[in-house]
Amino acid sequence: MTTVLQNREALRAEIGKVAEVAGYLWKKGWAERNGGNITVNITEHVDEEMRGMKAIAGPFPIGKQLPHLEECWFYCKGTGKRMRDLARDPMANGSIIRICPGCSSYEIVADSPVMPTSELPSHLAVHDYLLVKGSPYRASLHTHPIELVALTHSRYWLEKDNATRMLWSMIPETKAFCPRGLGIVPYMLPSSVELADATIRTIDEDYDVVMWEKHGVFAVDVDIMDAFDQVDVLNKAAQIYIAGKAMGFEPEGMTSAQMKEMSVAFHLPK
């Protein structure tokens, strides 16, 4: 079967990262059935031949105008598609789309007319925001990490930065690799405009990973592997905390002085 990835090594590598991450999500138990979503801005990998390709489906309305996505292209996980299948065949379980002139609709270009996730408007709204801010981030990930979701069933961990301080204190790598911590968004209807807007507001507070109460996380980073790594590190810290509690004690955690020392030594964001 002919694929748009042929003879486009940079694009193939980018989609390959998506497939690899999808496999990790499934193996970790974070992507039950068709749970989770991935959207990657691949515009930098689009050549002139691709720009001349005819659409195979669409145009479809986004539901809002996103003016900073003009001439942008994205790889998106398909609606109803499973991460375990995407890991095996990303182009049969996702699609490449381009934003149409006017920035209020999109069309599918390759490889098959796989409709993107129903959460596409909210993902695109985040990407629009990232471009406005001049951010280098090009990947967004939504997944359901078990231990982090479990924490959100306690009111205490939903209070601003309580979870961040605890997670940072469990193991030095957490603060080193997730220096902006974990933002919190109260429960809102999945796929809703309200949830998307709240996520953007929380990212604007300088978080890269946002926790949706009783639902999952939304992470952004330069590529999908880095977005996954942030969630992976945060969830490892939650596992350490929960393991200590299961052993019958309250985990002590690193002290504030120790974490401040790390921030200075590794030049981490305040």
N, C-alpha and C positions, 0 to 999 in steps of 0.2 A: 504493500500500500504506500502510495506517495504521501509524504508528510512534509510540512513546512519546515521541520527541523533539519531536513537533509541539506548538507553543505553549509549549515549555519551553526558552527561549533559553539560560539558564545551563547546563542539562544538555546541550543541543545543542553549546554552545561547548566544554564539557569533553570530550565524545566527539569533537568535531572536532579537538581537540589530539591525542588518541590516534591518530586517522587520519593526521594530519600527521606525527607522529613515526614511525608505522609505515612511511610512505613514505620518510622519511629513512633508516630502518634498511635497507630493501631497496636503495635507491640506493647506499648505502655498502658493500653487500656483507656486512652484518652479520647478515642474516636469510635464510640459504639455506633453501630449501624451506619447512617450517613452523617453522623455528628461532626461538627467542625467545618471550617472554611479556610481557604487560602486564596489570596489575591496578590499578584505581583505585577508591578509596573515594569514592562519589558521594552519600553519605548526606545531606549538606547541601543537595543539589539535589532531593531527593525531597519532593514535595508530598503533601497529604492524599489527593488523588484516586489517586495512585500507590500509596499505602499500602493503599488499599482494593482494588487489583487482585488478581484471582485468579491463582494460579500456572498456567503453561502446561506445566510439567514438574517432577517431584520430589514429595516431598523426596528428596535424595540425601545420604548420609553424608559428612561431612568426613573422618572418621577420627580425630578428636580433638575435645575440647571447647575452645572458645575464648571464654570468658565475657565478654570485653570487647567482643566484636563483636555484642552484643545489639542488635537493631533496625538493624543496619548493612546497607547496600546497596553493591554493587560492579558495575563494568563489568569484564568479563574477556574476553580473547582466547579464541577457541574452540580446542578441542583439534584438532590436525591442520590448522588453518587457516594460511594464508600471510599474512605481513605485507603483501605487495604487494596482496593481495585485500582485507585489512582497510582499507588506505589508501583504496581505492575505495568500499567499502561496509562500514563498521564494524558495523552492526547485523545484517548477514547473516553476518559472520565473527567475531562475538562476541555476548555476551548480558549482560543485566542480571539479577543475582541478589540475593536477600535472605537473610539468615541467619534460620533458623527459631528459635522459642522453644526454649530449652535450649542453643542455640549449638553443637550438634554436627552440624547438617545445614543444607542450603540448598535453595532452590527457584528455578527460573528463572521470571522474570516477563515479560521482553520481550527482543527483539521475536519471536524464533523460538527453538525449543528447541535451541539450539546448546550442546552440552556444553562447559563451561569447560575450560581447559588441565588436563592431568594433574598439573601442578605447583600446582594451586589450593591444596591443603592447606598447602604450604610458604609460598606467598604470603600466605594468610590468617593463618598463624601470625606472620609478620612484621608484618602490619597490627595484629594483636592486641597484639603487643609495643609497637608505636609508640603505640597508645592508652594502654597501661599507663604509658608514660613521659611522657605528656602532649605528645607530639611533634605539630607541625603538619603533618607529612609525610602525604600521602594517596595517593601514587603509588609503585608499584614497577615496575621495568623489568629484564628479563633479556634480554641480547643477546650477540652473538659478535663483538666488535671485533677485527679481524684482528691488528693489531700488538700489542695488549695480550695477546691469547692467545698470540702467538708468544713474548713475554717469559717466559711461565710454563713454557716448555720448557727453561729454564736454572735450575739449583738456586739460583744466586746471587740471582736476582730474586724467589725465593720466600721468602727470609729477611726477617724483619720489617722493614718500612720501607725496605729497599734500593731497591725500585722507586719508592716515594713520593719519596724524596730525589732520585733521578735525574729523575723526571718533573717535579717542581717546578722543577728547575734548568734545564730546557730552554727555557722561555719564561715571562716574568713572569705571564701570564694563568693559567697552571696553578695556581700557589699562590693567586692572587687568587680564582679561581672554584671551586677544589677544595681549600679550606684544610684539610680533614681528611684528605686523602691517600687512599691505596688500601690497604684491608685485604686480607689474603691468607687463603684457605681451601685447605688441601691437597686433592688429588683425592679425591672421594667419588662414589658412584654418583649419577647425575643423578636428580632427583625423589625422592631418599631422605629419610627423616626425619632421618638423621644430617647430611645436607647443610643442611637447613633449620635445624637446631639450631646447627650451626657458623656459619651465616650470621648468625643472631640474636646469638650470642656476639660475633661480630666487629663487628657494628653497635653492640653495647653498649660496645665499646671506643672508641667515638666516631668511627667511620668511616661515611660516607654511601654509599661505593662499595666493593663487595667483589668481589675477583677470585677466581673459582673456577679452580684449576689445570687447564690444558689443556682448558678448557670455555668460559668466558665471564665476564661481569660481572653483578652484581646491584646495582642502584642504587635509592635511595629519595630522595624530595624532596617539596616541597609540591605540585607537579603534575608531569605526565608530561613536559612540555617541559623543566622544570628538571632532572629526572632524566636526560633525554637529554643536555642541555648538559654536565653533569658528565662523562659518559662520553666525549662528543665532544672536550672539552678534554683529558682525560687521554690519549685515543688520539692526538690531534694531537702531544702531547709525545713519545709513543712513536715516532711517525712521524719526528719531527725527529731523535731519537736514532738510529734505524735508518738514516736517510738519511746522517747523518754517518759511521756505521760503513761504509756502502756506498761512501762516497767515500774510505775508506781511513784514517780517523783516529778516535781516541776523542774524542767531543764533550766540550768543556771544561765546559760548564754554568756556571750562575751560582754564585758562591761562597756559603758559609754566611752570611757577613756581608751579602751583597747580599739574600739571602732573608730574613734577620732584619730588615733595614731595611724591606723590603716589608711584613712582618707588622706592624711598629710603625706604619708610615705608613697602612696600610689597616685597622688594628684587627682583624687576622685572629685566629682561635682559635689557641691555642698548640698 
